Amino acid sequence: MENHSFIKFVPGVYVIYLSIPKVASSSISHAMMVRQPTANEAMSEHSREGKALTNWRPASAPHPSLPIFTFTRHPIRKFLSYYKDKFVRARGRGFELDHLRDLKFDPEMSLEEVIEHMMTIPVERMEHHAQPQHRIVLKDGELIPDFIGQVETLADDWPVVEALSLSEFTIDGKKNVTGSNDDLSGVSDAALSALTRYYEEDFELFGYEKPECADDTVAVRKAKRPLSSEELERLRLDIEDRRRRMVNLSRDLEDDDFRAEYARSMQDAFNDYLIHANKASQKRCPSRRRALRSMKRALVNS
């Protein structure tokens, strides 16, 4: 099974970002990247340098013990933005994502053709940007993030993230915007129904209102192990509980003494991660160990 959950973090911003594509992810990643002293505004957050500067890695990889946040988006509007960005923009120049080519998609496909072809592909193998959002926020059936906001209420939710970051972690503007019209009337009933059923768990879990559409013309591919109603309810309650705790923590951080103590604990958590990461790196690289020992001897003997 392919991994679709990736995190980003930088020193001095004491939160970890779980990235969901087409959900202001470019803006958030760029805001995080430019906090690094060797970054610049013109640098792409998706470049090799941008990923390195934000410590981009699978969520299952080692990372500091800091609060993790993410944002979700209305599933169908997210998909329409994805179609516009990855298909319409690719016409005449080809896909920028090899995976779409490997899955036998074509930039010239209409929205309905893309949806129909997507329904022939196992959910687990579908391209990362079109993955159901709940598959990104879950690991072994448990939530990864501590705080899940909605991009539709970003202005209200972001102050919580910024407070938890213990820094001036702001988003100045939207990058790579391919927004979709709030009016879904231009989407055929068959496409609307197929997407609603495909992303059913996202609608249920994140509280988005489902469109009313009963056209079952397109057969929908579902995950090998869909979430049960009991799991969805448990996860909904967990999202609400975690969100409440993070909101309360953000308010507690308004107290200077509490903030100072909390900041020390977050700094310790980040430093502990660096210590273990460096130890692991040295174990994997004997030549680096030898170089460090030689440097130490030179300093002692000087």
DONUTI-436692 format. One line per field, with one value per residue: residue number from 1; residue in three letters; x, y, z of N, C-alpha, C in turn. Coordinates in steps of 0.05 Angstrom, whole numbers, plus 5000, padded with zeros to 4 digits. Layout:
// DONUTI-436692
i: (NUM,...)
aa: (ala,...)
n_X: (X,...)
n_Y: (Y,...)
n_Z: (Z,...)
ca_X: (X,...)
ca_Y: (Y,...)
ca_Z: (Z,...)
c_X: (X,...)
c_Y: (Y,...)
c_Z: (Z,...)
// end
This chain:
// DONUTI-436692
i: (1,2,3,4,5,6,7,8,9,10,11,12,13,14,15,16,17,18,19,20,21,22,23,24,25,26,27,28,29,30,31,32,33,34,35,36,37,38,39,40,41,42,43,44,45,46,47,48,49,50,51,52,53,54,55,56,57,58,59,60,61,62,63,64,65,66,67,68,69,70,71,72,73,74,75,76,77,78,79,80,81,82,83,84,85,86,87,88,89,90,91,92,93,94,95,96,97,98,99,100,101,102,103,104,105,106,107,108,109,110,111,112,113,114,115,116,117,118,119,120,121,122,123,124,125,126,127,128,129,130,131,132,133,134,135,136,137,138,139,140,141,142,143,144,145,146,147,148,149,150,151,152,153,154,155,156,157,158,159,160,161,162,163,164,165,166,167,168,169,170,171,172,173,174,175,176,177,178,179,180,181,182,183,184,185,186,187,188,189,190,191,192,193,194,195,196,197,198,199,200,201,202,203,204,205,206,207,208,209,210,211,212,213,214,215,216,217,218,219,220,221,222,223,224,225,226,227,228,229,230,231,232,233,234,235,236,237,238,239,240,241,242,243,244,245,246,247,248,249,250,251,252,253,254,255,256,257,258,259,260,261,262,263,264,265,266,267,268,269,270,271,272,273,274,275,276,277,278,279,280,281,282,283,284,285,286,287,288,289,290,291,292,293,294,295,296,297,298,299,300,301,302)
aa: (met,glu,asn,his,ser,phe,ile,lys,phe,val,pro,gly,val,tyr,val,ile,tyr,leu,ser,ile,pro,lys,val,ala,ser,ser,ser,ile,ser,his,ala,met,met,val,arg,gln,pro,thr,ala,asn,glu,ala,met,ser,glu,his,ser,arg,glu,gly,lys,ala,leu,thr,asn,trp,arg,pro,ala,ser,ala,pro,his,pro,ser,leu,pro,ile,phe,thr,phe,thr,arg,his,pro,ile,arg,lys,phe,leu,ser,tyr,tyr,lys,asp,lys,phe,val,arg,ala,arg,gly,arg,gly,phe,glu,leu,asp,his,leu,arg,asp,leu,lys,phe,asp,pro,glu,met,ser,leu,glu,glu,val,ile,glu,his,met,met,thr,ile,pro,val,glu,arg,met,glu,his,his,ala,gln,pro,gln,his,arg,ile,val,leu,lys,asp,gly,glu,leu,ile,pro,asp,phe,ile,gly,gln,val,glu,thr,leu,ala,asp,asp,trp,pro,val,val,glu,ala,leu,ser,leu,ser,glu,phe,thr,ile,asp,gly,lys,lys,asn,val,thr,gly,ser,asn,asp,asp,leu,ser,gly,val,ser,asp,ala,ala,leu,ser,ala,leu,thr,arg,tyr,tyr,glu,glu,asp,phe,glu,leu,phe,gly,tyr,glu,lys,pro,glu,cys,ala,asp,asp,thr,val,ala,val,arg,lys,ala,lys,arg,pro,leu,ser,ser,glu,glu,leu,glu,arg,leu,arg,leu,asp,ile,glu,asp,arg,arg,arg,arg,met,val,asn,leu,ser,arg,asp,leu,glu,asp,asp,asp,phe,arg,ala,glu,tyr,ala,arg,ser,met,gln,asp,ala,phe,asn,asp,tyr,leu,ile,his,ala,asn,lys,ala,ser,gln,lys,arg,cys,pro,ser,arg,arg,arg,ala,leu,arg,ser,met,lys,arg,ala,leu,val,asn,ser)
n_X: (5017,5011,5042,5010,5013,5045,5091,5113,5162,5197,5253,5239,5186,5136,5100,5075,5063,5015,5008,4955,4941,4918,4891,4903,4955,5003,5009,5013,5058,5097,5097,5118,5168,5196,5211,5259,5327,5359,5325,5287,5237,5225,5234,5210,5164,5156,5200,5264,5298,5261,5231,5271,5284,5238,5238,5210,5175,5152,5095,5101,5155,5212,5201,5196,5164,5114,5054,5010,4981,4928,4890,4825,4782,4721,4701,4685,4693,4747,4765,4750,4783,4831,4825,4825,4877,4914,4898,4870,4907,4950,4943,4969,5021,5032,5029,5052,5058,5082,5055,5002,5004,5023,4978,4946,4916,4895,4912,4874,4825,4756,4721,4682,4703,4751,4733,4704,4745,4777,4747,4758,4805,4840,4827,4869,4913,4906,4924,4960,4940,4886,4868,4822,4811,4810,4842,4892,4896,4894,4927,4936,4883,4878,4878,4924,4934,4931,4901,4849,4831,4785,4791,4754,4741,4788,4808,4787,4806,4862,4888,4891,4929,4973,4981,4995,5042,5079,5103,5109,5075,5049,5003,5012,4990,4954,4981,4991,4937,4878,4823,4755,4690,4639,4589,4561,4531,4545,4567,4555,4499,4513,4569,4572,4544,4577,4626,4609,4596,4645,4677,4652,4664,4696,4659,4626,4662,4687,4647,4621,4569,4530,4519,4454,4438,4419,4437,4461,4493,4548,4592,4621,4686,4709,4748,4789,4781,4734,4714,4676,4610,4613,4667,4673,4641,4670,4718,4701,4686,4736,4764,4736,4746,4803,4809,4783,4817,4865,4848,4836,4888,4913,4890,4907,4959,4961,4974,5032,5070,5055,5062,5117,5137,5114,5138,5191,5186,5172,5217,5254,5232,5241,5297,5310,5293,5330,5378,5371,5363,5412,5446,5427,5439,5495,5506,5490,5527,5590,5637,5625,5625,5678,5701,5681,5704,5758,5758,5745,5790,5829,5813,5820,5875,5895)
n_Y: (4976,5044,5101,5158,5198,5254,5295,5360,5403,5455,5484,5527,5536,5511,5469,5414,5401,5365,5348,5358,5353,5404,5434,5487,5474,5489,5542,5539,5506,5538,5582,5558,5541,5590,5607,5586,5604,5600,5600,5632,5679,5670,5617,5552,5515,5463,5445,5410,5434,5461,5420,5396,5436,5440,5392,5349,5288,5219,5210,5169,5168,5184,5241,5306,5310,5344,5386,5365,5389,5398,5413,5407,5400,5415,5356,5349,5399,5404,5362,5382,5426,5399,5372,5415,5436,5393,5369,5403,5446,5418,5408,5405,5407,5364,5316,5335,5299,5236,5192,5197,5189,5137,5112,5112,5158,5217,5283,5308,5287,5293,5320,5282,5236,5230,5218,5171,5137,5138,5108,5057,5044,5016,5045,5049,5054,5100,5165,5211,5264,5260,5227,5202,5245,5226,5182,5202,5227,5187,5132,5066,5063,5102,5172,5218,5275,5328,5372,5389,5432,5469,5489,5523,5554,5579,5629,5633,5587,5588,5623,5590,5551,5585,5604,5558,5547,5580,5624,5676,5654,5659,5663,5696,5699,5664,5609,5576,5574,5543,5550,5526,5538,5554,5539,5481,5468,5462,5412,5346,5304,5250,5251,5281,5248,5203,5222,5239,5190,5164,5195,5189,5176,5219,5262,5246,5243,5293,5329,5354,5377,5334,5333,5331,5279,5227,5196,5137,5121,5115,5065,5059,5055,5028,5031,4976,4964,4996,5049,5033,5049,5052,5061,5110,5143,5140,5163,5215,5235,5235,5272,5318,5321,5325,5373,5409,5406,5427,5479,5498,5496,5534,5580,5578,5590,5644,5663,5687,5660,5607,5600,5607,5563,5522,5532,5519,5463,5447,5463,5429,5380,5385,5388,5338,5305,5320,5303,5246,5238,5253,5216,5169,5180,5181,5128,5104,5122,5109,5137,5189,5186,5175,5222,5259,5241,5250,5305,5318,5299,5333,5382,5373,5366,5414)
n_Z: (5000,4983,5013,5038,5074,5095,5130,5154,5183,5219,5253,5309,5297,5330,5316,5277,5209,5176,5113,5067,5002,4956,4994,5013,5019,4993,5007,5063,5069,5045,5079,5123,5104,5093,5142,5152,5156,5109,5067,5014,4990,4937,4928,4913,4951,4939,4914,4910,4947,4978,5001,5031,5067,5097,5123,5099,5101,5109,5152,5187,5197,5240,5282,5315,5381,5376,5372,5321,5262,5213,5153,5124,5066,5029,4999,4943,4919,4928,4894,4844,4840,4838,4789,4754,4763,4754,4707,4667,4665,4647,4594,4529,4547,4577,4633,4698,4737,4742,4760,4746,4691,4691,4710,4668,4655,4618,4598,4567,4580,4597,4654,4671,4645,4671,4723,4714,4697,4743,4777,4763,4785,4840,4904,4939,4905,4878,4853,4894,4903,4895,4933,4983,5038,5090,5090,5092,5141,5177,5211,5215,5232,5270,5290,5263,5266,5316,5314,5271,5223,5180,5113,5094,5137,5149,5167,5218,5243,5238,5276,5322,5307,5299,5350,5378,5352,5375,5351,5300,5257,5200,5144,5086,5036,4983,4949,4886,4869,4850,4854,4862,4837,4883,4868,4847,4804,4752,4747,4725,4742,4746,4754,4800,4837,4836,4857,4908,4931,4928,4961,5009,5064,5078,5076,5119,5163,5168,5171,5127,5084,5045,4974,4944,4906,4864,4823,4800,4758,4748,4768,4832,4858,4918,4979,5001,5054,5080,5126,5183,5208,5263,5272,5246,5279,5327,5311,5296,5346,5370,5339,5352,5408,5409,5382,5416,5460,5438,5425,5476,5497,5466,5486,5539,5531,5529,5579,5608,5641,5637,5582,5577,5604,5574,5525,5536,5543,5492,5463,5486,5468,5413,5411,5434,5393,5353,5375,5377,5323,5301,5325,5302,5249,5250,5263,5216,5182,5180,5163,5175,5230,5240,5222,5258,5305,5293,5289,5341,5369,5347,5367,5422,5425,5408)
ca_X: (5000,5026,5039,4999,5013,5071,5092,5134,5168,5221,5260,5227,5157,5132,5079,5082,5042,5008,5000,4935,4943,4895,4878,4921,4980,5026,5011,5022,5085,5114,5099,5136,5194,5210,5221,5287,5345,5371,5304,5279,5209,5222,5239,5186,5162,5154,5226,5281,5308,5238,5225,5293,5283,5215,5241,5188,5179,5127,5086,5111,5184,5217,5196,5194,5138,5101,5027,5007,4957,4923,4864,4810,4766,4698,4713,4681,4707,4776,4770,4747,4808,4851,4822,4834,4905,4930,4890,4866,4932,4970,4938,4989,5048,5034,5027,5076,5059,5086,5036,4977,5010,5025,4951,4932,4900,4904,4904,4851,4800,4737,4717,4668,4720,4771,4719,4698,4770,4786,4731,4769,4831,4837,4830,4896,4933,4899,4944,4960,4924,4857,4862,4804,4827,4812,4864,4916,4897,4893,4948,4926,4857,4879,4883,4951,4936,4919,4882,4840,4814,4774,4801,4732,4742,4817,4813,4780,4822,4891,4899,4898,4954,4994,4986,5009,5069,5096,5118,5093,5071,5026,5000,5008,4975,4950,4998,4982,4908,4860,4798,4732,4666,4621,4565,4567,4509,4557,4576,4533,4489,4528,4595,4567,4537,4601,4645,4597,4599,4674,4688,4631,4675,4705,4635,4617,4681,4695,4623,4612,4542,4530,4500,4431,4440,4413,4445,4481,4503,4577,4598,4642,4706,4712,4772,4786,4770,4721,4709,4649,4596,4623,4693,4669,4632,4692,4738,4689,4688,4764,4770,4724,4760,4830,4806,4776,4841,4883,4837,4840,4916,4920,4881,4924,4985,4960,4987,5060,5085,5049,5074,5146,5142,5107,5159,5215,5181,5172,5245,5266,5223,5255,5325,5312,5291,5355,5398,5367,5367,5441,5457,5419,5454,5523,5507,5487,5549,5615,5656,5619,5633,5707,5707,5674,5724,5782,5754,5746,5818,5843,5806,5832,5904,5903)
ca_Y: (5000,5069,5120,5184,5217,5267,5317,5380,5418,5471,5495,5552,5535,5487,5451,5397,5403,5342,5361,5347,5369,5420,5445,5509,5461,5504,5566,5531,5496,5560,5598,5543,5541,5615,5611,5577,5627,5597,5601,5658,5680,5660,5588,5535,5497,5436,5438,5393,5450,5467,5396,5392,5457,5434,5365,5333,5260,5205,5215,5147,5171,5199,5270,5317,5307,5370,5383,5362,5401,5397,5425,5392,5417,5402,5336,5353,5424,5396,5346,5400,5441,5379,5368,5440,5440,5371,5360,5425,5461,5401,5405,5418,5404,5338,5315,5339,5276,5211,5172,5199,5176,5108,5102,5113,5182,5234,5310,5316,5275,5311,5314,5257,5215,5226,5205,5143,5121,5135,5087,5030,5041,5012,5069,5049,5060,5126,5186,5223,5288,5253,5208,5212,5259,5211,5163,5217,5235,5163,5112,5042,5068,5123,5198,5229,5303,5336,5393,5389,5455,5468,5511,5542,5572,5583,5654,5628,5565,5592,5634,5568,5540,5604,5605,5533,5548,5598,5641,5691,5635,5671,5659,5722,5698,5637,5600,5554,5573,5534,5548,5517,5554,5542,5529,5456,5462,5455,5384,5328,5288,5225,5257,5290,5225,5185,5235,5238,5163,5158,5209,5187,5177,5247,5278,5238,5247,5321,5346,5369,5370,5319,5342,5313,5269,5199,5183,5116,5111,5107,5047,5071,5038,5035,5020,4947,4963,5022,5054,5025,5071,5054,5074,5139,5158,5142,5183,5241,5244,5239,5297,5340,5322,5336,5401,5423,5408,5446,5506,5506,5500,5560,5600,5577,5602,5673,5668,5688,5640,5581,5600,5603,5535,5505,5536,5503,5435,5443,5464,5403,5359,5387,5381,5309,5293,5325,5285,5219,5237,5254,5190,5149,5187,5173,5099,5096,5134,5106,5157,5214,5181,5177,5250,5273,5233,5264,5333,5320,5296,5357,5403,5367,5369,5441)
ca_Z: (5000,4981,5035,5029,5096,5096,5149,5151,5208,5219,5280,5317,5293,5347,5307,5254,5189,5161,5088,5050,4977,4947,5017,5021,5027,4982,5024,5090,5066,5038,5103,5141,5092,5094,5169,5153,5148,5083,5047,5004,4982,4909,4927,4913,4974,4928,4902,4927,4969,4995,5017,5051,5088,5115,5134,5088,5105,5117,5180,5204,5202,5265,5282,5343,5394,5376,5362,5292,5252,5184,5145,5104,5047,5018,4981,4914,4910,4927,4870,4821,4840,4830,4760,4740,4766,4744,4680,4649,4662,4634,4565,4511,4557,4590,4662,4714,4755,4727,4770,4729,4665,4696,4715,4642,4652,4596,4604,4550,4590,4609,4683,4673,4637,4693,4745,4706,4697,4771,4790,4755,4799,4869,4919,4951,4885,4865,4856,4920,4905,4894,4954,5004,5059,5115,5087,5098,5170,5194,5210,5230,5243,5291,5280,5264,5275,5341,5307,5244,5216,5153,5097,5091,5160,5155,5182,5246,5254,5237,5301,5340,5298,5304,5379,5385,5340,5391,5333,5281,5236,5186,5116,5074,5011,4972,4927,4869,4873,4829,4868,4847,4843,4903,4854,4835,4785,4726,4747,4718,4765,4748,4766,4828,4853,4838,4876,4934,4942,4930,4984,5030,5091,5083,5083,5145,5184,5172,5174,5103,5074,5019,4954,4939,4879,4865,4797,4805,4732,4749,4790,4848,4871,4947,4991,5009,5081,5087,5154,5192,5221,5291,5270,5239,5302,5346,5301,5298,5374,5376,5326,5368,5433,5405,5374,5440,5477,5426,5428,5504,5501,5453,5504,5562,5523,5533,5604,5603,5656,5625,5556,5580,5612,5551,5505,5544,5538,5463,5455,5494,5450,5387,5415,5437,5367,5339,5387,5368,5294,5295,5333,5281,5224,5253,5261,5188,5166,5195,5156,5190,5258,5241,5218,5283,5325,5286,5296,5371,5377,5339,5386,5448,5424,5400)
c_X: (5018,5021,5030,5001,5041,5070,5115,5137,5194,5228,5247,5198,5148,5106,5089,5058,5039,4994,4978,4935,4916,4879,4896,4948,5005,5030,5023,5051,5105,5118,5118,5165,5209,5218,5250,5305,5357,5350,5300,5251,5205,5225,5213,5186,5161,5181,5242,5291,5285,5231,5246,5290,5259,5216,5218,5194,5152,5120,5095,5141,5188,5213,5194,5166,5125,5072,5027,4981,4953,4896,4851,4794,4742,4708,4709,4694,4738,4782,4768,4772,4831,4850,4832,4864,4921,4922,4887,4892,4953,4966,4958,5017,5053,5033,5054,5079,5060,5064,5010,4981,5011,4997,4933,4911,4911,4895,4879,4824,4782,4734,4703,4686,4741,4757,4713,4723,4780,4772,4740,4795,4826,4843,4859,4918,4928,4920,4939,4941,4894,4849,4840,4820,4830,4834,4891,4919,4897,4918,4939,4900,4856,4887,4913,4951,4922,4898,4875,4822,4802,4783,4780,4731,4770,4822,4806,4798,4852,4902,4906,4925,4977,5001,5002,5038,5089,5113,5098,5090,5046,5027,4993,4990,4972,4968,4985,4951,4894,4833,4775,4708,4649,4596,4572,4547,4520,4567,4552,4524,4505,4555,4592,4561,4561,4621,4635,4600,4628,4686,4668,4642,4685,4681,4627,4636,4686,4671,4614,4585,4543,4511,4477,4431,4437,4420,4467,4492,4531,4581,4622,4660,4710,4738,4767,4774,4759,4716,4680,4636,4605,4650,4691,4659,4654,4712,4727,4691,4717,4773,4761,4739,4788,4828,4801,4801,4862,4874,4841,4870,4924,4911,4898,4951,4984,4972,5017,5076,5080,5062,5104,5153,5136,5128,5184,5210,5181,5201,5259,5258,5237,5284,5329,5311,5318,5377,5396,5371,5397,5455,5452,5435,5483,5526,5505,5511,5575,5636,5651,5628,5663,5715,5702,5695,5750,5781,5756,5775,5834,5838,5819,5862,5913,5909)
c_Y: (5025,5087,5147,5205,5228,5291,5336,5395,5433,5480,5522,5555,5509,5473,5436,5398,5377,5352,5345,5364,5381,5431,5467,5498,5477,5529,5560,5522,5519,5578,5585,5544,5567,5622,5601,5599,5625,5596,5629,5656,5667,5630,5573,5516,5468,5427,5420,5408,5456,5444,5391,5411,5453,5406,5346,5303,5246,5210,5193,5149,5187,5229,5280,5312,5334,5366,5382,5374,5396,5411,5408,5411,5401,5382,5341,5378,5419,5381,5363,5417,5424,5375,5392,5443,5418,5362,5384,5441,5444,5398,5420,5415,5378,5339,5321,5315,5251,5191,5173,5186,5146,5096,5105,5136,5197,5262,5320,5305,5297,5303,5287,5233,5209,5210,5176,5126,5117,5113,5059,5024,5036,5038,5072,5057,5087,5147,5202,5247,5283,5234,5219,5223,5242,5190,5176,5222,5211,5145,5089,5047,5089,5150,5205,5257,5308,5357,5392,5413,5451,5493,5532,5562,5577,5607,5650,5607,5571,5604,5612,5556,5559,5606,5581,5533,5563,5616,5657,5674,5643,5663,5685,5721,5669,5632,5577,5551,5564,5530,5540,5534,5539,5530,5503,5449,5454,5426,5366,5312,5262,5229,5265,5267,5207,5196,5234,5211,5155,5170,5209,5190,5205,5265,5272,5247,5277,5340,5363,5359,5357,5331,5321,5305,5238,5184,5163,5105,5101,5089,5058,5050,5047,5021,4991,4945,4991,5024,5046,5050,5074,5068,5104,5155,5161,5163,5211,5252,5250,5266,5320,5343,5334,5366,5418,5427,5427,5475,5516,5512,5527,5583,5601,5591,5633,5682,5666,5666,5612,5579,5595,5574,5516,5508,5520,5473,5429,5445,5439,5380,5360,5380,5351,5295,5296,5307,5257,5217,5237,5228,5169,5154,5177,5143,5089,5105,5132,5128,5183,5210,5185,5207,5265,5266,5248,5293,5337,5318,5321,5380,5399,5372,5397,5458)
c_Z: (5000,5005,5024,5051,5100,5115,5143,5177,5205,5247,5285,5312,5307,5342,5283,5235,5175,5135,5073,5025,4969,4970,5029,5028,5017,5000,5051,5089,5061,5063,5123,5130,5096,5122,5172,5142,5120,5060,5037,4993,4954,4907,4928,4937,4965,4915,4921,4951,4989,5013,5038,5074,5107,5126,5124,5090,5111,5146,5198,5210,5229,5262,5311,5354,5398,5367,5332,5283,5222,5179,5124,5087,5037,4996,4951,4904,4909,4902,4845,4818,4830,4799,4744,4740,4751,4716,4661,4644,4647,4604,4548,4521,4572,4620,4675,4734,4739,4735,4753,4702,4669,4700,4691,4640,4628,4602,4589,4560,4601,4639,4686,4665,4659,4716,4739,4707,4726,4785,4782,4770,4829,4884,4930,4932,4872,4872,4881,4923,4905,4916,4973,5028,5084,5114,5093,5128,5188,5190,5228,5245,5265,5278,5283,5276,5302,5336,5278,5240,5188,5138,5093,5114,5169,5173,5212,5259,5256,5263,5322,5333,5304,5333,5388,5374,5356,5374,5316,5255,5220,5156,5103,5049,5002,4948,4912,4871,4848,4841,4850,4856,4864,4891,4839,4812,4758,4724,4742,4742,4769,4762,4795,4846,4857,4859,4904,4947,4946,4955,5008,5058,5098,5091,5112,5167,5189,5172,5151,5094,5047,5000,4951,4910,4880,4839,4802,4779,4733,4773,4805,4860,4900,4957,4999,5037,5088,5117,5161,5205,5250,5291,5264,5263,5323,5337,5302,5326,5381,5363,5343,5395,5430,5398,5399,5458,5465,5428,5457,5509,5489,5471,5529,5556,5524,5560,5601,5616,5644,5597,5557,5586,5588,5529,5511,5538,5508,5452,5462,5476,5423,5390,5419,5411,5352,5349,5376,5338,5286,5303,5311,5255,5227,5252,5233,5171,5182,5188,5171,5219,5260,5239,5244,5304,5319,5293,5326,5380,5370,5358,5413,5447,5416,5424)
// end
